[in-house]
C-alpha cells in the first residue's frame, strides 16, 4: 500500500478521523463522568494498559492524518504549477519548497509522536 494514491489516502484520512473522534468522545465522557478530575483519577486511567494502547493508536492516527493533510497542502500550494501562476521565473521554487516543507512537517510529526509515546509509557 503506497501513500499518495487518491482513494487510499481518502480512506485513510476518513478511518483515522473516526478513530480520533472515538478517542475524543471517550475522553469527553470520562471528564463528564469524573468531574472534577484529580491526579489520582487521571493517573489510574492512563496507567491502564488498554488506555495506553488506545492512546498510541490515537497518536498513530493523528500522525497519519497530519502527514496526509500536510502532503495535500504541499502538493497543492508548493508546486511548480502553483508558482507559475505568479511568474514563470519562480516556478522552479515549487519542488524544493515542497520537499523542505514535507521534511519539516515529517520531523515535527515524528518528534511529537515519539515524545508523546515516551511520556505515555
N, C-alpha and C positions, 0 to 999 in steps of 0.2 A: 504494500500500500504506500503510495507516494503522495506526500502533501503537495499542494499546488495544482491539484486537479479539481475542477469546479464542483462536481457532485459530491466527492468525498469530503472536501473542505466544508461544503454546505451542511452535510450530515454531521460532521464532527463538531462544527460550531453549535448546531442545534442540540446534539446529545450532551455536549459539555455544559451548555447553558441550562439544560434540565437538571443535571447533577448539581450545578451551582445553586439553582433555585431550591432544590430539595434540601440541600445542606443549610441554606439560609433560613428556610422555613422551619427546619428542625431547631436551629439555634434561637429563632424568634419565639417559638413555642416554649423552649427551655427558659428563656428570660421571662416570659409572661408567667409561666407556672411557678418559677422560683424567685420571683421578685420580692425583695431586693436580693441580688446575688452577692454572696460574700466569698471570700477567698477559699474557704473550705469547700463550698458547693462547686465553685468553678474548678478547683484543682481535682476534686473527685471525678467530675465529668471528664476532664482532659486526661486523667490518668487511666481511664478505661481503654483497653487495647482496641476495642471496636471504634471508639471515638477517634483514637489516634489514626487508625487505618482510614476512617472516613475523612479525616482532615487531610491526610496525604492524598487521597483520591480527589478531594476538593482542590488542593494545591496543583495537582497534575492537570485537572480540567481547567483551572484558572490559567496555568502556564500555556496550555494548548490553545485556549480561547484567545488569550492575549497575543500569542505568536501569530495565529491565523489572522487576527484583526489588524495587527501592525503590518503583516505581509500585504494585506489588501490595501492598506493606506499607502504603503511604499510603492506597490506596483501601479497604483492609480495616479499618485501625485509626484512620485520621484522617478519619472521615466523620461527617456529622450523625447518621446511623443508629446508629453505634457509641457516640457520646457521649450519645445519647438514652437508652441503656440505663442510664447512671448517673443522669442527670437531664435532663428536658426543658428545664430552664433553661440548660444549657450546650450543647445540641445545635447552636446556631449557630456554635460554635467549630470544628466539623469541617472545613468548606470552607476557611476562612482558614489553619488549621494545615496542611492538606494542601497548599495552594499554597505556603506558606512552606517546608515540608519538601521539596517537589519542586524548588523553586528552589535551595535549599541543596544538595541532592543533585546536581542538574544542574550547578551551579557547581563542586562538588568533582570530579565526573566529568570535566568539561571541563579543569579545571586539571591533573589527573593525566594525562589523555591528552596534552594539549599539552606539558606539562613532559617527559613520557617521550619523546614524538616528537622534541623538541628535543635531548634527550640522545642519542638513537639516531642522528640524522642530523647 
